[in-house]
Amino acid sequence: MMPSFLPDLRFPLRVLSKNPGFTVVAVLTLALGIGATAAVFNLIHGVLLTPPPYHKPEQLILISPVRIDRQPHARGCATGQWLEWQKEAKAFGAIAAYFWNFNLRSDIGVLDRMCQHCGLVARAGAPPTAG
């Protein structure tokens, strides 16, 4: 089986060696296509196909306050409002909060810090990690 395959491989290699410009363009096109396909697959796999690392993710919700004019708050809710929700909410097992700060340097936003309520990680069922 192997001897019949070698002549079939020699001819395309000989043709490609006669046109090095075409060969470079063809190899680069294949490399970019394979790389882009792998990147898109990894993105889809990580975002859509892999379940989140929480215990019962279908039971987690995000509550966002809305102003009277139906516009979202730029910085989330006030501490007093969150404490009132935590005291009055009977339909939820627990309510936790988080916030983050950005430092704007040049054109990109850099995450400065993220603070969370002590029950957020435990309630989500994710193991806490240092970092």
N, C-alpha and C positions, 0 to 999 in steps of 0.2 A: 504494500500500500504506500509506503514512504517513497520508493523510487518513482512512482507515477506522479507524485505530488511535486517533486523538485522541479521538473521542467515547467510546470504550471506557475511556479513561483519565480523562476529565473526570468521569464519574459517580462512581467510587469516591472521587476527590478531593473532590467536593462533599459526599458523605456523611460522609467523615472530618472535613471542616471544620465540619460541623454538630455533631459530638460531640468536642470537643477533649480531654475527659478520657479517653474510650475511645482516641482517637488516641495520646495520650501513653503509655498503658498498653500498647497494641499495639506501638508503636515500641520501647519499653524492653524488652518481652518478646522481640521479634525480635533486638534488639541483644545481650541477655544470652544468648540461645540461640546466635546465631552466634559470639559470643565464647567461650562454653564449648565449643562444638564445635571451634573452631580450637585452643583450648588443649589439649583432649584429643587431637586429632590430632597436634599438635606433640609432646606427651609420648610417644605411642605411636610416632611416627616416630623420635624421638631415642633411645628406649630399646630398642624391639623391632626396628624395621626397618632402622636404620642399623648396619652392622657396626662393631665397635670399631676404633679407629685403631691397631691393632697388626698386625704381620706374623704371619700364621698364628695367629689368636686361639684356634683350637681346640686348640693345643698348650700353652697356658698353663693352669696349675692353681694353686690356692691351698692350701697345706698349713697346717693349723691343729693345734696340739697339743691333746690331750684328756687330762684328768686320769684317775686310776685309777677314780674314781667316775663317769666318763663325762660330766662337766660341762666345758664349754669354759673355757679360761684367760681371765681377764678382761683380761690385758695381753699376750697372745701368748706367744711362747716366749722362753726365756733365751738370752743370747748364746752360751753354751757349747753349748747344744742345737743352735742354728743352725749353729755351726761344725762340730759333729759330723755333722749332716745334709749339709753341704756337702762334707765329706771322704769320707763313706761312700756317698753316693748315686751309683749307677752308671747308673740308668735315666733320669736327667734330663740334659739338655744343660748346664744351669746352674741354680743356686739363688741367688736374691737375696732380700733382706729389706727391709722398710720398717716404720716405726712413726710414730705421730702423738701429739701431746699436745693436750689440750683445756683451755682456761681456762673455768671455769664462772662466768659473770656473769649474775646474776638467774636467769631461767628457761631461758635458751638456752645451748647449748654453742658456744663460738667456737673454731675451729681455730687453735691457737697456732703450731704448726710441724709439718712432716712431713719426716722424714729417710728416706733410702733408700740401699741398697747401690749402689755405683757401676755395677754391671753390670745393674741392673734396667731402665733405660730402653733401653740398647743391646740387651739380650737380647730385649726386647719388640718391637723394631723401630720404636719411635716416635721421632721426632726430638725431641731435647731443646729445651725452650723456657725462656726466662727468665721469672720471674714469682713 
